[in-house]
Amino acid sequence: MSPVTGSSSSPGAEGTPRNSGLGSRAAAVLVFGSSAAVLVVEIVALRLLAPYLGLTLETSTMVIGIALTAIAVGSWLGGRIADQVDPRRLIGPALGVSGAVVALTPAMLRTTAEWAPAVLLVIASLTILVPGALLSAVTPIVTKLRLTSLAETGTVVGRLSGVGTVGAIVGTVLTGFVLVSRLPVSGILIGLGTLLVVGSAVVEWRTRGWSGTPALTLVVVAGGLATVVAPGGCDTETKYHCARVVADPERGSGRTLVLDGLRHSYVDLDDPTFLEFEYVRAIASVVDSAFPEGEPLAAYHLGGGGLTFPRYLAATRPGTRSLVSEIDSGVVRINRDQLGLRPEAGIDVRAEDGRLGLRRLDAGSRDLVVGDAFGGVSVPWHLTTVEAMTDLRRVLDEDGLYVANLIDHGELAFARAEVATLGETFEHVALIGEPTDIGLGPTATREGGNLVVLASDRPVDLRAVQEALDARRTGWKITTGDALASWTGDARPLTDDYAPVDQLLQPYSPRNSQ
């Protein structure tokens, strides 16, 4: 018995005609390209949302979940509709409409985030779901066209499935390692939208089945123009951040480094001893009290930002050698190009992950380690654990000091866990912050914000630290000993095996910033 095949007059029958008008190479290109595009949209969506939702585990999980939902829905509906309608009529619209939505995404998300933040999650979901589902529908549609007999089902489905997977891999690698480091995310999406609409036009020309390309081309052009005038743009898009340098209207030489919408650093180009942020003044109070005045230090900094504190050390302690691990090479360039970092400042900045940079340091080589690394509003989890602190303790000399900036809100669950973690590694631990946040205030209200923690194996003159805090008019207080143990409570120390930092952190309050 010969295999069952369909006829050209019945596209919804068991098979499609052998002369489907779609060759094996064209089929592979369509499946490869559409699968790659889904992953490009997913990865870039994370970059677009980071300034408004934070670059947290929850944000990543949400975007991945939406993308997987789009793939599932698109695959199911694409296959179902292809059994009801001539598949040749579906490919062009799927590519074209998805391209238009992708090109509009940067302007839509940024405008919504600024003007209607309450519906940002809805709009963000749609900008991932719609193109993701349409692009994912391409594979079952193309598979339908390529199935010429039941005897070839396994070969055709397996081959196109493999091609789609390879496309997804290429889209992921190309975006993460090449596109994001070289192009603004808005440019990536507008370029991708253009390619998809062009692909739609080619399919339309081949099949003579759809005539919507001119209208969609206008939509892509409109998306590009809207992106130029949409709010929330960046001066520089780095590998990790949407970065801007904002001049201080009240201080001519003052500059604020804004990363993903959050103030990360304030730098006075003419006076590095001017410290705008309270937490930096608190760190300076600790270091100035813990070490003899003017004594040069060997310092290591986990996280760089605008390099405010390395600059302060260079100005107040001539001869200080500061080594900085800053993971974002784009932020390093901003320091050199816009924030006046000079090679002779005694500050060596390396574009590297802090945990890896820590491993490369010699034992007992540092007087001071400063922790000020953030991804969004949270310390990267792998810099918070007992194992990380043990390695950090290794690089400090016997009189060395670790001082770090933390951010938390609400019940301060992360801050408590980090204090408990430091207690596992260092003999002396103290916490500095607003009196209400560290259990010293007259009320139980805890709004949260920045906190500074210090740890060492030698006692630090906390009375001198408090006097320095008062002199700088921070209003912050110190807690240590039994009071700190009571404040920490039964918080569980963080380890490489258990560090739910994003879950412990309470929601960000717009009142506070780094």
N, C-alpha and C positions, 0 to 999 in steps of 0.2 A: 504494500500500500504506500502510495506516495505521501510525503508530508502535507499537512493541511496548510494552505496559504490563503490570504485574503485577496480580494479583487480591488481594483482601483476605484470602484464605485462605492465601496463600503469601508470607510476608514475606521469604523468602530467594530469591525469584525475581529476574528481571532488573530489575524496577522495583518501586515501591511505589504504593499506590493514590493517586489524586488527592485523595481525602478522607482525608488522613493525620492530621488533627486538629492540625496545626501550621502556622499561618499564616506568611506571609513576615516579618511584624514580630516575631513570637515567635521565629522562627528566627534573625533578625538579633540580637535581644537575647541569646539563649543563646550564640551564637558570639562576639559582642562581649564579653559579660561573662566567659565562661570564658577567652578569650584574654587579657583584661586581668588576670584573677586570676593566671594563670601568671607574668606579669612582676612583679606585686606580690610574690608569694612569692619569686621569684628575688632581687629587690633587697633585701627585708627579711632574707632568709637571710644575705646578706653582713653586715648589721648585727649579727645575732645571733651570727655566728661570729667576728667581729672580736676580741672580748675573749679568745678562746681560741686562735685560729689566726693572729691578726694581720691587719691590712688591707694585704695585699701583693698583688703581681701574681699570685702563685701561688694565693692564696685566691680572688681574683676569677675567674681562669681556671678553677679547679675548679668553682666554683658555676655559672658560665656553661655549662661543659661538661656538668654534670649536668642543668641545665635543658634544654639542647638535646637531650640523650639522652631525657629525659622526653617532650619534644614529639614526637620521632621515634617512640618506642615507642608513645605514646598514639595518634598519628595512624594508625600502621600497624595496631595491634590494634583500635582503635575501628572502623576501616573493615572489617576482617576479621570482627569479631564482629557488626557491623550487618548483614552479609550472611547470617549464620547465625541470628540471633535477631531478633524483632520490635524494631526500634529504639526504639519508644515505651517499652519496658520498661527501657531502658538509661540514659536521661538522668537520671532522678531519683536512682538509686544513684550515678552518676558525680559528680553535684553534692554529694550528701549525704555520701558517704564522704570526698571530698576536703575538704569543709568541716570535718568532724570532725578529720581529720589536721592541717589548717592550724591549727585552734584549739588543738590539743594541742602544737604545735611549740615554742612558747617554753618551756613547762615541761619538755618532753622534752629539748631541747638543753641548757638550763642545768643540769638535774639530771644529765644524762650527763656534761657537762663537769666538774662538781664531783666526782662520785662514781665515774664510770667513764670517764675520759678516753681510755683505750685504744680504746674503741669509738665515740668521738665522730664520726669520719669516716663510719662505717657508719650511725649514726643520722641524721647530717646528710644523707647521701645519700638515705636513705629518706624523710625529711621533705620533700625536694624532688622526688624521683622519683615517689612515690605520687600526691600531688595533681597534680603537673605532667602525669603520664601520663593520669590520669582526666579532667582538665580539657581536655587536648588531644584526647581521644577524642570530646569533644562535637561538634567541627566535622564529622568524617566521619559521625557518627551523624545529626546534623541534616541534613547534605547528602543522606544516603540518604533521609530522610523527605521532603525537598523535591524530589527527582528524580521527576517525574511522567511524563517521557518522554525517550527518548534525544535527541530534537531539542532539548531544553532543557539538556542536560548542561553545555555550555560556559558558558552564562549563569548557571546555578545555582552551579556550582563556582567560577566567577570572582567572582561577587558575594559569596558567603559567605567565600571566601578573602580578598577585599578587606576585608570587615567584620571578620574576625579580625585582620588586620594593623593596622587602625585601632584595634581594641580593645587590642592589645598596645602600640601607641604611647601611647594614653591612659593605660594602666596604668603605663607607664614614667614618663611626665611627671608624672602625678598623684602617684605615690609619691615621686619624687625631688624635686619642687619644692613639694609641698603636705603630703602625709601625714607624711613623716619629720620635717619641721620643726615639726609641730604636735601629733603624737601619739606616745606611746611605741610601740616596735616590737611589743611584746606586745599592745597595744591594737589596732594595725592588723591583726594576724593573727587575733585573737579576733573582731574586727568582721567581717573578711572571711569567717571560718569561719561566723559567724552568717548572713551574707547568702547564702552558698552553701547552707546547710541550709534557709533560708527559700525559696530558689529551688527546691530539691528538693521542698519541701512543695507549692509552687504547681504544679510539674509533676505531682506525684503526684495532686493534686486534679483537674487537667485530664484526666489519662489514666487515673486509677483503677488504676494498674498496680503500685504499690509501696507498702509500708506501714512502712518503716523510719525515717521521720522522727522519731517520738517518742524512739526510742532514741538517734539521732544528736544530737538536741537535748540530751539528758542528757550526752552526751559533750562537747559544746561548753561546757555549763555547768561540767562537771568540769574542762575545760581552763582555763577562766577562773579557777576557784578554785585550781587547782594552780599557776597562774602567780603568784598572790599569795604562796604559801608556798615556791615554788621558790627555790633558792640563786641567787646571781649577779645579783640585781636592781640597779638603778641609783637613785641619788638623783635624777639628772637625765639624760634622754636628749637629747643635742644633735643637731645635723645630722650630726656626724661621730663622736661618741663616746658610750659608756656611762660616765657620770661620777659619781664619788663624792668627797666630802670627808670624810676620816677624821681624827678627833681623836687626838693623840698622848697616850697614857695617862701617859707619863712627863714630859710638858712641857705644862702647861695651855694655853699659847697656841699650841702647835704644831698645824699642820694639814697633811695630805698630800692632794694632788690626785691621784686615781687615775682614769686614762682607759683604758677597755677592759682593766681588770685590771692595768695597769702603773702603778707609781708615777712620775708625771711631775714633780711639784714638791713641795717642802716649804716651807711658809711659817710663820714665827713672827709672829703678829699683833702682838705687843708689841715684838719686837726684830728688825727686818729685817736686822740685821748677822749674825744667827745663820744659818749655812749648814750644813745637815745633810748634803747629798750631796757626795761627794768631788769630782765633776766641777765643781760650782759653786764649791767652794773653789779648785780649780785655775784656773778662769776668773778668779776674784777675784785670785788671786796674780799672774796675768799682767797684768791691768789695773792693779793697784796698783803693780806694778814698772815698767810701761811709761809711766805718766803721773805727774806730780808729785802728791804727797799732797794730797788735798782739792780739787784743781783740778776745776771743773765741766766736764762733757763734753757734746758733742752726739752722742748715741748712737742707733743704730738696731738693732732686735732682730728677727731673722727667727724668728718663733715666740714665743708668749707663755707658754702654760701658766699656772702660778700667779704669774708675773711676779716670781719670786724675785730675779733679778739686777737688773732695773730698780729694785726696791725697795731693794736694797743700794746701788746707785749714788746713789739719792736721799738715803739716810741718810748715806753716807760722803762724798759730794761734793755738798753743797747747791748748788742752782742748775743741776744737770744736767738736760738735756732729753732724755728718752727717748721715741722713737717706736717703737711695737710693731706689727708686722703679725701678727695672729693670725686664721687663717682661720675658726675656729669661734666664731661669735657667742655660742653657748651657754657656752663657756668664759669669754668676756669677762663675761657676766652673772654667772657663778659668782664671778669675782674681785670684782665689785662687791657682790654680795648676801651672799656667805659668807666671802670672804677679805679683807674690809676695805679694798679699794682706794678711795682718796679722790681726788676731782678735783684737789685742790691738791698732789698728790704729784709733779707734774712729769712724769707718765707719760701719754702720749697713746696709747690703744690703738685700732687700726682693724681692723675685721673684714674682712680682705682676704687674698688670696693673696700670699705674700711676694715672689714673682718680679714680680708686677704692682706691688706696693708699692715695690719697689726701683727700678723704671723711673721712678716719679714723683718720685724724689728728685733734687735738684739736684747737679750735679757738685761735688766737693770740699766737700760740706756736712756731713760727719760725721767726728768724731775716731775713732769706734769703731763697728764692726758686730759684733754677737754672733749667731752661728747656733745656734739651739736648737729647730729645727722638726722634728717627727717625725710620721709616719703609722704607727701601730703602733710597731715598733722600728727603722724605717728613716727616714732623711732623705728627703723627697720628691725624686724623681730630678731634677726640673727645677731644684732648688736646689743641685745638686752639680756642674754642668758648667762647662767652660771659659767658655762664653758667659755663664752666670750670674755666675761669678767676675769676668769682665771688667767686667760692669755694676756689680758690687759694688766693684771697684777704682775705678771712675769716681766713685762717691759719696764715697769717702774722700779726705781731704786728704793732702798729701804726707807727713805724719807719721802717717797713720791706721793703725789696727790692725784686723785681722779675727781673731776668735777663735771657735771653734766646737766644739760637742759632737758627737762621733761615737759610734756603737755598732756593734761588730762582734765576731765570735767566730771560733774555729777558726784558720784561716790568715790571717784579717784581710784578705781580698782586697779588700773594699770600702774599708777604711781606707787601704790602700796605693794604690788607684786615686785616692782623693780627695787624698792627699798629692801624687801625681804631677800631678793636675789643678791644684792650687794652685801647684806649681812652674812651670807654664806661664804663670802670671799674675803672681806676686809674686817679688820678688828674694830675700826671706828667708822660710824656712818652718821650723817646728820642731814637734815632736810631744811630747806629755806623756801619760804613762800608767804603768801598772804596769811595773816593769823587765822582767819576762818577756815582756810583750806587745810592747814596742818594741825587743826584741833586746838588752837590757842585763843580763838576769838570768843566773844561773848555769846554768839549764837551758834546753832548747828548748821547754818546755811553754808553750803559748799558750792560755789559757782565754778571754781576751777580756773584753769589757764596755765600759765607757765609756773614751773617749780624748778628749783635747783637742788641737786643732791650732791653731796661730797663724801668721799670715802678714802680712807688711808689706813696704814698699819701703825701710824704714829699719831699721837693726839695733836689736834689743831686748836689754837687759841680761839675758841668760839666767842669769847667776850670781845676780843679784838675784831673778829668778823662782824659781830653785831654793831660795834661802834662804827665800822666802815659802812655798813648798810645804812645806819642812821645818818651818817655824814652825807651819803649820796641821796638821802630822802626817798628811799624806796618804800618805806613802811613795812618791809618784810621782816619776819622773825625766824629764829632758828629753833628747831626742836631736835632732841637727841635723847639717848638713854632710854629710861623707862617710858617717858612720854612718847617717844617715837615708836617704841615697841607696842604701846597701847594703840597708837594711831594705826600702825601696820596691821595689827590684829592677827588673824589666821591666814593672811594672804599667802598663797603658794608661790615659792620661788619659780622663776622661769628657767627652762632648760632647752637645749637643742631638740629634745624630744617632746617638750610641752611648752609652747610659747604663743598662746592665743592673743597676741597683742591687739589686733584689730577688734577682737570681740570684747576685750577688757576695757578698751577706750570708750568713754562716754561721748555722745554727740558733740560736735564742735559748736562752740558759741561764737557768733560774729564779733562779740565784744573783745575777744582775745586774739592774739596773733603771736607768731614766734618772735 
